[in-house]
Amino acid sequence: MRQEIINKLKEIEKREHVKIIYAIESGSRAWGFESIDSDYDVRFIYVRRKEDYLCLDEKSDVIELPIDEVFDISGWDIKKALRLLYKSNPSLLEWFASPIVYKETIETSYIRKVIPLYFSQKKSYHHYHKMAKKLLKYINKEQVPVKKYLYILRCILSSHYIVHNKKQPPIEIERLIECELPNELREDMNQLLMIKKNSNEKKYVDHISSLDEFILTSLQERDVSSLMDGEESWEPLNEVFRKVIEKKDNDAFSNVPKTICGASDKTPLSNNCELARFKSRNNTSLLSVFSFETTSRRLFFGNVNVSESFV
C-alpha cells in the first residue's frame, strides 16, 4: 500500500506541475488505533514554480483527490501551510508529528526549524479541550461509538500533555497513555484499543464507567493562565518561504512545461504574454513580446508583426 500511495503522489506532481516536499499519514492510522476497514488519510505540502507565486491570477492553494473507500488524499500549498503555522494550526502541527512519512525533502527541514517558534500552548490546549467537549455528545448515548470514545480520550490526553509539559503533544495514542493516563485506567483503555483495531469503523460498545468518569472530570475548567503564545513576527516564515521557492536543485520541475503565469508554450500569444504596442512606419503595430525563460531565469524578447485589428 505504501508504494501505491507514493505512486499517487508522483502522479499528482506530474499532473499539477508541483513538487511535493512532505507527505504523511494522518488520522487514526497515525494515531495508532485504525480499524480493520480504516481508509488512508494522506496529507502533503507542495510547492509550485517560483513564477506561479508572481502571478496576479493565483492558483488554488489546495489539491484534493476524490475520496473513496480506501484513500482520502489532499494537500496544501507551502504558502497556505506557512500561514497556518503562523496561527499554530493543530492539524498542521500534527502532520509534522506523524510517525508515518511517505516523503520528506530538505525543504521540510526548513519548516521544522521554525515550528517550535510558532507553537502556541494556549491555542493548542483550547483546540483539544474544545474538541473533547464537542465529542461529549457521543458519550451521552446508551452505547458509544468506539471511534468517538478514542477521539475524545486522545483530545483530553493531548490537552493534559500541553499543560504538564508546555510543548506539542505526541500524536500516537500509546505515547499519550504512557505520559498522561492514570495507571488504574490503562487496562480499560487498552481493552478499548483492542476492540477498535479488531472491528470496523462503526463498532459500538457499552459505557466504561472508569473512562466516563475520567472524561467528565477532565472537561472541567482549569487554570491555564501559565500557557504561552507563539511567535508574532512573520519574518522567520517569510524567510522559509523564500528559501523554499528559490531552491535551485529542484529536480521535480525539470519536466514541467515552461509557463508564464500558468499558461503553457502552446497557449495563444494574445492570452499568454504582456504586449507592448509601438507604431511602425507602415502603420502596423509591432508587438514586443516579453517572456521569461524559466530554466535560466533570463529575459528574452521576440518581435511579431500583426495587423492593427489584432490589438
Buried (B, 14 or more C-beta within 10 A) or exposed (E): EEEEBBEBBEEBBEEBBBBBBBBBBBBBBBBBBBBEEBBBBBBBBBBBBBBBBEBEEEBEBEBEBEEEEEBBBBBBBBBBBBBBBBEBBBEBBBBBBBBBBBBBBEBBEBBEEBBEBBBBBBBBBBBBBEBBEEBEEBBEEEEBBBBBBBBBBBBBBBBBBBBEEEEBBBBBBBBBBEBBBEEEBEEBBEEBBEBBBEBEBEBBBEBBEBBBEBBEEBBEEEEBEEBEEBBEEEEBBEEBBEEBBEBEEBEBBEEBEBBBBBBEEEBEBEEBBEBEEEEEEEEBBBBBBBBBEBEEEEEEEEEEEBEEEEE
